[in-house]
Amino acid sequence: MAADDRMEKIVSLAKRRGFIFQGSEIYGGMAGTYDYGPLGIELKNNIKALWWKRFVHDRDDMFGIDAAIIMNPKAWEASGHVSGFSDPLIECSKCKRRFRADQLENTEKCPECGGKLGEPRQFNMMFKTFVGATEDAASIAYLRPETAGGMFVNFKNVLDSLHPKLPFGLAQIGKAFRNEIAPRDYLFRLREFEQMEIEYFVHPNNWEEAFGMLQKAMLAWTEEIGLNPKHVHEHEIEKDSLAFYSKRTVDFEFDYPFGQQELYGLAYRTDYDLKNHAAASSKDLSYFDEETKERFVPHVVEPTFGVDRTVLAVLTDAYHEEEVGEETRVVLKLARAIAPYMVAILPLMKKDGMGEKAKEIFATLRKKTRVLYDESGSIGKRYRRQDEIGTPICVTVDHQTLEDGTITIRDRDTMKQERVSLAQLEAYLTA
């Protein structure tokens, strides 16, 4: 299947089945914004919940926070965002369209109208707003361009309240905003997006050990959410291409339909952030080691995970078309842990007590797992509908269920059907 066709089919399925909609669609949409529908928000929330479990709850060296989106602008001045968070922009002298310089193959002619392109100039990508009743220089604030800033400015608060020992990390899931010149490729480059980030604080001598540990954890995570290891690539960023704050960065890239692009990033930020915030705020952001009696500013290793890019990656790898007889079966082979629903309860017919029995099973299971009840249409159409939304297991209630308490379990990936007793159902779902 051609890459363009595959992307088009994924976007179509995502809209048709209630995963993702264009932002403000009834008004013609808004570039760089997408809304998550009923199934999309379930998928997204399952990814975030699994990430929080793996990187926070399952560890004893990680603490979660939820910092404000709008921060004191001095924090962004100290971090270098106000002066340096920019992309090269080129404007067409004829149609006035603006483009990212790194996305243009020809920097002389406009790709839209053929007009003459101007010289590149830096464009700050932070969204500016005003806090308070007046709109003047004193009330300028910014929507955060990343979640990391809130973790750095709360480093001292966490030290003073929990007294954690190094190494330890702060984790956060939250929205970030970037005024992208040219948002593109569906969920890949957005103006409003969500991040799952960690700032892992270490002794300066131990950053390499922490870097390696987190690198392995990130790779394991990609497999846990169902990504094909062959589609995930580690890319060591060359020294002359590193961000100004980084001494080492590894990008985890994924084979999207539009090419191999960055999915996650892992950066060694040294003590750049804490040192700058300490200088700007006149607060002591050092750490005192009680055992060695040493005081120092911790260094930081930062794993960054894009939630929306993760959603796009799992949809890409999960999307399959299979020939079954004379028809094409579309199926999302999502990992069980992140599928919107784990199981669908389907009465063969609504009459003769089958509907009532199916609803009884549904009411019991919904207390234990993510379950959907579906009685609309033929059983074949319902199977196909559940395949398209990625439900791993379908449970069919029929006449025999009423007689002997057995149900038919259908596996999404193999389409194999098996007759089991209701007493075995819960164990089957957790296998």
Helices and strands as residue ranges (DSSP letters): H 3-16, E 20-22, G 25-27, E 34-36, H 38-52, I 53-57, E 62-64, H 73-79, H 81-84, E 86-91, E 98-100, G 101-103, E 121-124, E 127-130, G 137-139, E 140-143, H 148-153, H 155-162, E 168-177, E 192-202, G 204-206, H 207-224, G 229-231, E 232-236, G 239-241, E 248-256, E 259-270, H 272-281, E 287-289, E 294-296, E 299-306, H 307-318, E 319-324, E 327-332, E 343-347, H 354-365, E 371-373, H 379-389, E 393-397, H 399-404, E 406-411, E 417-421, H 422-429
